[in-house]
Amino acid sequence: MLAAVLAGLALVPAGAASADADLDRIEAMWARGDYARATQELINYRERTGVRTPQLDYMIATSACRMRDRRQLGNEFFAWILQNYNLSPSIRTQVETQRQMCSASAAPERLPMTAPPAMVGIAYHGKGGTGYESQPAGNRASTLAVAIPREEFTRRLFVPADSKKAVLAVAKELGPEFEVQAVGHFVLAGPWDVARPSVGILNAAAPNRANTQGPPPNAPLGAQAPNQPARKSAAQSPRQDLTDPRDMVQQMAPTIASSAADLKKVGESLEDYLRFFVSEYGMRPPSFLITVYFAGDRTQLWDLARKLHGIALAPGSIGYSFPSDQSMVGWADGKAYGTFAHELFHVMVRNNFGDIPPFLDEGMAALYEVSGFEGTRAVGVPNWRGAILSKSWAERPRIKDLVQMNRSSFDDIAGPSDQLVPGEKQSANHATARYLMLYFQQRGELLPVYKAFLNRKVNDRPAAQSVLLLESVLGRSLDTVDAEFSAWFKALPP
């Protein structure tokens, strides 16, 4: 049963080769029960390539657990998987079961192919976010509606040199209702039909090369100019009052449908973010083109999710990224790209940092969803999550608790009824993570923190490890950091 997970999900990140002969060879070794050789070769592969996926780590865990002298290693990798990866409920349960059976001699089973794919970076426009929808921030309500073969996702992967073929393939897939353009590492598709309201709330600032002080183009209503350079105080408010979402949607409705010029401008802006992620954080450029699908409204978003990936999205969804075919899907007009700047971080980071801890993954992706450029550097600016954090301040997690959270703390919509309404706790976690990254950015500490976690070693106590590692990088206790963060946030303009 557990080996079927490997068939249902990509073994390599979207930026790597879709058919890795070396990994296929090692997986075959694991499948026939040659666990001693498989364990060592899988570890060597992980270290050599930088590939970090739940499937790869699962093979290491189950192999090590079947050798008496390597069971501690197996338990370390099981704990690592459960702490750091985005798993569907059924996959999480089965991984936990295999962990409990760590000393079993029977061959481990694959996870079922019909299990919902573990999607990264699903963004929600929910009650905990803006009050527009009753659905919370998280992805547990998204389910698999149609099982699409992995070969179909692989067929959609094109190297940058084949951008013309990619455009033709996407146009054929979507039909004449969509305009399709290729720009750099991206293929962008937007609907031609009549203008529809745009969600707006995650629309990021366009690159601010002129460094003007007005609200950046396509920023959410009430957005401020980009932050001052790191280490300088910013005058912007992180806690703008949220406009009534129905009014916001109408005011942000595009005046025209997606045009080739619009899509090319968005593609150029996403290229700026991609170059920044590579230069600043050492992320690996994608080997395949990233396909960006714009939905004109939520109905079209749901239709695209079902058609492209077989997913029945939760009602609160506004966007998601799907690693198996290197794509991003979002509800936004053909000029805005905040949702996609957020999702691009999720896609890019998994090329060599697939086990990024949840607080860092969600916090940094959210940091860039509303951001501007200072030269070639993307700089996060205060956004709508500040109002959420302010409203839920009494319930927000302490920094020491935030860095120990696993994925369910950001995605699980279920929660005790005596705390917050379902999803609000997750929204508070997301907002805290986002503003912690903004705090680190302004202090010049974000890059050192990122590099420290990128280079950390697998540990059977990953949550405790995160606390010790962050304290070591920052040079102060997390209790001190929490007090400093609290004072910093409360001192920001209202």
N, C-alpha and C positions, 0 to 999 in steps of 0.2 A: 504494500500500500504506500509506504513512504517513498519508494523510488518513483512513483508516478508524478510526484511534484516536479521532478527534474524534467520530465517530458512536457509538463504543462507550462513551465516557465523557462526563460532563456538562461542557459548556463553561463553565458558571457554577457558583459554589459553591452548596451546598444552600440557603443562606439567601437567594439571589437569585432573581429570577423564572425560572421554568422555560422560558419562551419569551421570550427577550430579542430583540426585533425589531431593535434596533440592532446587536447582535452577529451576528444572522443575516445582516443586510445586509452586514456587513464580511466575514463568512466566505464569502459568495457572491462577493464581490470577490476574495478570496484564491483561491477555487477556480477562477475564470476567468483567473487569472494576472495580475491588475492589482496587481503586487507593490509598486510605489512608493506608490500610494494606500493599499493595505492595511496596509503597514508603519506609516505615520504614523497612520492611524486606529486601528489596534490599540494602538499606544503611548498615544495620547490616551485611548482607552477604558480602558486599564489604569490610567492615572494618575487619570482622572476617577472611576472606580467603585471602585478598590481591589481589583478582581477579579484574582487571581493564581492561575492554574491551569497545569498542564503543557500543556494543549491551546492555551490562549491564547498562551503563550510559544513554543510550537512553531510556530504560524502566524507569529509575529514573526520567529523564527529562520529559517524556510525562505523567507520573503519577502525578508528582508534579504540572505540568502545569494545570491539571484538578481539582485542589483544589485552591480556591481563596487565601487562606492564605499561600500557598506554591509555588506560581508562581515564586517568586524570586529564589527559589531553582532550579526550572525547568530551568529558564534562565541561571543560573550558570552552570548547567550540559550541556545545549546545547552549550554554549560558550566553555566549556571544550572540548567537542567532536570535535568541528570544529577546535580548536587550536592544539590539541595534537595527534589526530589519523590519520592514513593513510586511507583516504576514496576515493573510486572511484568517478569520477565526478557526476555520477547519484545519488549516495548515498549522496554525499555532498549537492547536490541541494535539495534532499528530506528532509534531516535533516534541512536545512535552511528554507524550507517551513514549516515544523512542528514547528520550533522555532517562525516563524511569526504567527502561529496559536496557540500560547501557551495557550490562554484562551479558545480555542474551547472546546465544550462539547462532540463532537463526539469522538468515540473510535479511537485511533491512529492506523494506518495501518502498517503492516510489509513492509520492503523493499522487492522488488521482488527477488525470488530465482535465477533468471537468471542474476542478477546483478553481474558484475565481482567481484571476491573476493578481499578484501583489502589486498594485499600482502605486507609484510614488507620486507624492505631491498633489493629491487631489485637493483643489481649492474650493471652499464653500462660501457661499454668500448667505450665511444663516443667521438665526436669531442672535447667537452670541457675537456675530460679526456686525451686522447693520440693522437688524430688526426687520429686514425685508421678507425673510422666510422663516418658517418655524423649524426647518431642519437645522441641526447643529453643525459645528465644524468637525468633520471627520468623514471616514469613508466606509464605515461598517454597513451602512444601508445600501451601498452599491452591490449589485449581485450579477452573476453571470447569467445572461439571457440566452446566448447562442454560443456554442463551442466552436471557435474558429481554429482550424489547424495551424500549428506553428509555421508550417511551410508557407502559409498565406502571408504571415508577417514577414518572413524572410524574403519573400518575393518583392516586398515593398522597399527593400533596402537598396540604395543606389550610392555608388561612390561619387564624390563631387564632379569628377570628369564626365559622368553620365547624367548631368542635370537636365539635358533636353529630354532624355528618355524618362526621367523621373516626372517631369512636367506632363508629358503625354500620358504616363501611367495614372497619375493623380487625376488628370482631366477625364480620362476614361472611367475611372472609378466613381467620380462624383457627378459626371454629366455636364451638360451645357449651362446649368444654373450657376456654376462657379467659375470665377476668374482664377487662373493659376499662374504663378510667376516663380522664377528661381533667382535667388540672390546669395552668392557666396555659399555658405554651408546650409542654406535653407531653401525649401520649396514651400511657398505660401499659397493657400487657397481660401478665397473669400466669396460669399454669395453675391451674385449679380442682382438678385431680385430687389424689390422695393425696400427702402430704408426701414430699419426696425429699431426699436429702442435698444441701446447698448447698456450693459450692466454698469460700466463706468467705475465701479468701486475699486477695482484693482488695476486700472489703467495707469501705467507708469509715466513719469516725465520723459519726454524726448531728450536726447543728449543735449546738454546745455553748454555748447561750445562757446557761446558768447558770454556766458556767465552773467546773464541778466538776472535781475532781482524779482521779476514778476513770476507768477505761477507758471510752471513749465507747461508746454502744449500737451493736451490730453490728460493732464493730471486730474484727479477727482476734484469735485467742487470743494473749495476751501483749502486746497493744497497750497503750500507755501513754496518759496524759492528754495533751491538746494541748500544743504547745510554749508556752513563755513568749513574750511579745511579741518582735517582731524586735529584734535587737541585744542581747537578753538570753540568757544561756546557758541551755540546756535540760537538765533532769536526766534526760531519758528515755534509754533505751538504744536505739540504732539496730540493735543486733546481737543481737536476741533469738534464742535457740536455736529452731530450727524444730521444732515438734511433729511427730511422725510423721503424715504427711498422712492416713493411713487413720483414725487417731484423730481428727484435726482435722475431717475430713468428718463423722464421726458426731456429734461434740460440737456441730457447728454446724448440724446438720440442723434445719430449721424444724419447729415442733410443729404448725403448721396450714398449709394451702395458702394461696395468695394470696387476700386478701380485698380488698374495695373500700376499706376503711379503710387497709389496709397500703399499697396502691398510691397512695392519695391522700397519705399521709405521705411516701412516697418522692418523689412528684411535687412536693410542697411543698419538700422538701430540695433537689431538683435545681433548682427555681426559685431557691433561695438561691444556689446555685453560679452559675447563669446571670446573676443580677443582679450577683454579685461580678465575674465575668469582664467584664461590660460596664462596670461602674464603675471597676474597678481597671486594666484593660488596654485599655479603649476598644474592645473587640470589638463588632461589630454584632449587635444582637438578630436572631434568625432571622425571616425573613419567613413561614416555614411552620412548622407544628407539628413537633416532634421526636417520633417514635414510638419507644417503649422496649419491647422485647420481652424478657420474663423467660423463661428456659428452666429447667425443673425439674431437669434433669440433662443430661449431655453428649450423650446420644442425642437428646434433644429439641432441644438447641442445634444439632446437625448437621442435624436434620430441618428446623428453622426456616431455617437458612442456605441449604439447598438449595431449599426451597419459596419463600422470599421473594426470594432473590437469585441462585439458581442456583449457589451456591458449595459445593464439597466441601472442608470445613475440614480442616486438619491435626488429628491426634488430640490435640494438646496445647492446642487453642484453648479459651479460656473466654469470649471476648467480642470483638466488633468493631463498628466504626461504618461505615455505608455512606452516602456523601454524596448519591448520586443520588436517594434517596427520603427523605433526612434521618432516618435511623433508627439505632438502636443495639440490638444483640442480645447478651445475655449470660447466662451460667449463674450464677444467684444466686436466693435465695429472695425472696419478695415484700416483704421488709422491708429488705433490704440494697441498697446502691447504690454501693459503692466502684468496681466495674467501670465503672459508668455515669458516675460523676464523672470518671474517667479518660477515658472515651470522649467525654464532653460537651466536655472541653477541645479534643479533636481536631476535633469538629464545629464548635464556636464559632470557633476560631481561623481556620478556613478561610474565614470570611465576609469577612475583609479582610487576611489574612496567610497566604495559601495557600502561599507559598514560605518559610515559617518553617524555619530550619535544623534538621536532624534532632536534634542534641543538645539544642536548646531545646524542640522539640516533644515529644520523648519524655520528657525530664527533667521538664518542667512538668506534663505529663499525669500522670506517675507521682507527682509531688509531691502532687497532690490526690486520688489514689486512697485514701489514708489521711490524713484531715485533720479538723480541727475548726474551729469558728467562734469568733472573738473579736469580739463585736459583730456587725458585718456583713461582716467580713473572714475569708475562708477561710485557714487556716494549716496547712501541711503538718506532719505529725509523723513521727518515726522509724517505719519499718515493716520488713517482712520482707526488703526489698532490702538492708538494712544487713548482715544475716548473709551474703548473697551477696557483697557487696563485701569484707567482712572475710575470707571464705574465699578469694576470688580476688584478694586485694590485690596479690600479686606479678605478676599478669597484667593488672591494671587499666590502662587507657590513661592516659597523662599528659594533663593538661588541654589542652595545646597540640595533642595528637593528637586528642582527643575532639572539639574544636570544628571540626576539619577533616574529620570523617567524613561520608560520604554515607549514603544510606538503607541500602545493602547492609550496612554495618557494624552496623546494628541489626536487619536482617531476614534476611540471607542465612544459611541454615543450613549451607552448605558451608564448610569451612575446612581448613587444613592439619592433617594427622593428627598432626603432632608438637607441636601447641600444646595445645588443649583438645579435649575431645570435642565433636562438632558442637553448636553452640548455646550452649555455655558462654561462649565469647568474647563473643557477643552479649549474654548475660545480664550479664556483667561490665560491658559498655558501658552497658547500661540502668541498672544499679545505680549506676555512677559518675555518669551524667547526673542521676539522681534526687537523689543526695546532694549533687551540686554545686549544684542548685537549692535544696536545704535550707540549704546553706552561704550562698548568696547571700541567701536569705530572712532568715536570722538576722542578716546584716550590713546589711540594708536596701538591697541592691544588685540585687535581682531585677527590680524595675520599671524602673530605668534601663537594665539590660541588654536587657530585652524591647523597650523603646521604640527603642533604638539599632538593633537588628536589624530591627524593623518598618520603619524609615525608611531602611534602607540601599539603595544603588543597585545595579542589575544590573552584574556585573563578570565578565570572562572568567577570573578567578582567584578564585572565590568562597571556596575553602578558605583561601587566604592572607589574603583580605579579612577573614574571620571572626577570625583571630588578631589582626590589627591593630586591628580595631574593638573587640574585647573588651578588649584592653590599653588602648585609649584611654578606654573607659568606666570601667574599674576604676582607671586611673591607676597601674598597675604591670604588670610583665612577667608573662607566663603561667608562666614558671619560678618566679617568686615566688609567684604564686597557687597553683601546684601544691604548693609547699612548705608554704604556709599551710593549704591544704585538707588535706594529709596530717596535719599536726600537729593540726588541728581534729578530724578524724575519729578519730584514735588517742586523743585525749583524752576522747572521749565515753564514758560509762559502758558497761562490757561487757554 
